[in-house]
Amino acid sequence: MSTKKFLLQESDIPTAWYNIAADMKNKPRPILNPGTKEPLKPEDLYPLFAEELAKQELNQTDPWIEIPEEVRDLYKVWRPTPLVRAYGLEKALDTPAHIYFKNESVSPVGSHKLNSALPQAYYCKKQGVTNITTETGAGQWGAALSYAAKAFGLELAVYMVKISYHQKPYRRSIMQTFGAQVIASPSMSTKSGRKVLTENPTYQGSLGTAISEAIELAMGTPNCKYTLGSVLSHVMLHQTVIGLEAEKQMEMAGEYPEVIIGCFGGGSNFSGISFPFLRHKINEGKDIRVIAAEPASCPKLTRGEFQYDFGDEAGYTPLLPMYTLGHSFAPAHIHAGGLRYHGAGSIVSQLRQDKLIEAVDVQQLETFDAATLFAQSEGIIPAPESAHAIAVAIQEAKKAKEEGKQRTILFNLSGHGLIDMAAYDQYFAGDLSNYDLSDEELQKNLSTLEHII
Amino acid sequence: MSTKKFLLQESDIPTAWYNIAADMKNKPRPILNPGTKEPLKPEDLYPLFAEELAKQELNQTDPWIEIPEEVRDLYKVWRPTPLVRAYGLEKALDTPAHIYFKNESVSPVGSHKLNSALPQAYYCKKQGVTNITTETGAGQWGAALSYAAKAFGLELAVYMVKISYHQKPYRRSIMQTFGAQVIASPSMSTKSGRKVLTENPTYQGSLGTAISEAIELAMGTPNCKYTLGSVLSHVMLHQTVIGLEAEKQMEMAGEYPEVIIGCFGGGSNFSGISFPFLRHKINEGKDIRVIAAEPASCPKLTRGEFQYDFGDEAGYTPLLPMYTLGHSFAPAHIHAGGLRYHGAGSIVSQLRQDKLIEAVDVQQLETFDAATLFAQSEGIIPAPESAHAIAVAIQEAKKAKEEGKQRTILFNLSGHGLIDMAAYDQYFAGDLSNYDLSDEELQKNLSTLEHII
């Protein structure tokens, strides 16, 4: 646990988010109207999202978007977050690699999700919205949005994926303590929820279904907008504060990361840590590898198809260009609830298509092995999601050892696992499993995709 | 949630702990051998404690004791901690008072306990000890010591009070993740545990009983020392880093606290925040009020007796001069497990005797009201223990409003409550109670005390 922190001042908190779409040679494909197959304009998104967020979503021209002062003030509650040289982990691995992690777990809700929750709540409030809805998997996003809704005086309803509602009751309580309504999804409170429950009464839910329910509630509630914690381009945009700070901190450390790793659900923390570094790969040809670490049971980037698909289970969203497993894919019950999503955001999908990023899938047991080693060597118990990034960082550090090469590795510790201790209990008791996704099951889901690309 | 943080640099971490006993006009009374009633010398404590800790325990001459470089290096993992001006809480209370809190919840284990866990593990390791034992109530101390034991490569066994073992299973898991053995107390693994269980098979435990078991195990294990998270003077000493940092930070804020508040179990976080300020009251007559916030169900400072008593239930410890409810006192099942202890440390007891500090007792429901208001206005969910300090800070802020006076209040946020969400659930469901300690029950326990003072 002999760590070294690289700390910035409040004045180092970025004043603008980085919009990678402006720099990409191949722009992300447009979002389409599912009926007409026509590209959407910002105003088409206004019924669902705050106007400023809809504009950010489709902005492919401005590389820098100013962070409102009110948001930056709230970032100061916990930002800048530390960059840590993981000497303890390096020693445990006996590796020549230098391992750094950006510690986003220090936020008051325990994860990076607050980076986007605050601006989303802010833009809604500024527009006079009074109510917002959302979905949450493990509850990290829901907890963050509950905090942000309270900070800006908004009412919030959260559909929480049922498996997580039961696996992680403390995160439900955190949301309720901040004053949010929390409903287990699928629920009987929406048409889409009822449909799923009718077909499969014991279904434990997925982010796709929870999104459908949250959209349905938003559409049926006056002065209410929907918000999303990942996948969409404006969420990736907000998360770039992570990588922008990390860039300065790596400079303080006198090194440049050759490998950058984030765990991958829909892409929010992965984009946050990597996009600011990727801009130097895109603009200046900087030689770096960027790796998305996803669960073997939900391998959209490693085994999915690049195609237009819905962002939710019921098909309420527009069509998004994404690496997808099919929007009706029902992921296995892994503890990394935040990674149980069928698709990747449109920017990340294009970057993957253009081979600017890589993806690796990891089995659940390997992630808990990695998490325990990290906890015992660095003193922080990671969230099961973040453990995927740690597992891949360890793989890379071991490779460096085999090759006898120094290598500088940076990963994002997106959140702590203090609310996920039941998962650790199961792991220590030998009750956790790996989950394989069979080719048959995969093909069955992919076959439902309409072929537009 | 419009907070303002006052941040220090790593170089501002204190280089020495403050030993208030050296400055006290009336020294704490000596610790006595229960048989001979003779004052103990450091060497009498060597069988139980690391030698350096035993010396610190009885040191009443040196006001400053140097912090070893190895400990200071590990303090850097999370220290200095922020001092926060609680604008959100002030606004919610509409008070002219200025409220500040020292945020000790940012430590990797979520509480101030790591401040003493690290030096205790360090001094044991330095002396060649291989195994340590301890007790824990809510699990904050046990989690901290598990981290410290892992950091210094020691084996650790923790007796966790049974009620907390069941109320707070995640803290048990945290200890296990760091590699510690955790046993619910009372247990069948010790003579003292078996005796308690024989007399009362359903007894849910107390810190007093858990201490007895931990001491018994340490005495019967080769190369093993016992460690304690509160009550003893060397623990208070280590915790003074809190107040020493806070002093500098209050100076940055351009104010001086007129009221300083800490929750009170055995005294560790209370001493940590207050002793550095009390030295100016003792040495220069500075006009400040220092308030210990204790549970109404365990009111040693407000209703206990100043007398010699054992530190544990079985009577294995030497006799300590303390405000006590009697060492066989069985506290009610409040969620603030860290405050369920029968006695106050000898220094705090002497300060109370000399009217240098005050004490207030608070009912459980008032502490959860305060905790919820704090969470919703400051964005941090506090530990049930810390909520006692918040409740008293709110009382003082309301008084300031009634009197129409500005008043500067500082309290210690000793830990976060993310592992205590089950308690919040019960509170929101209306399932939490207040607990009154009847005079009859109190007198019954006090009557067991031998009258030495």
Interface residues (C-beta under 8 A of the other chain):
Chain A: M1 S2 T3 K4 K5 L7 E10 D73 L74 K76 V77 V106 P108 G110 Y147 K150 A151 P169 Y170 S173 I174 Q176 T177 F178 G179 T372 A375 Q376 G379 I380 I381 L418 I419 M421 A422 Y424 D425 F428
Chain B: M1 S2 T3 K4 K5 L7 E10 D73 L74 K76 V77 V106 P108 V109 G110 Y147 K150 A151 P169 Y170 S173 I174 Q176 T177 F178 G179 T372 A375 Q376 G379 I380 I381 L418 I419 M421 A422 Y424 D425 F428
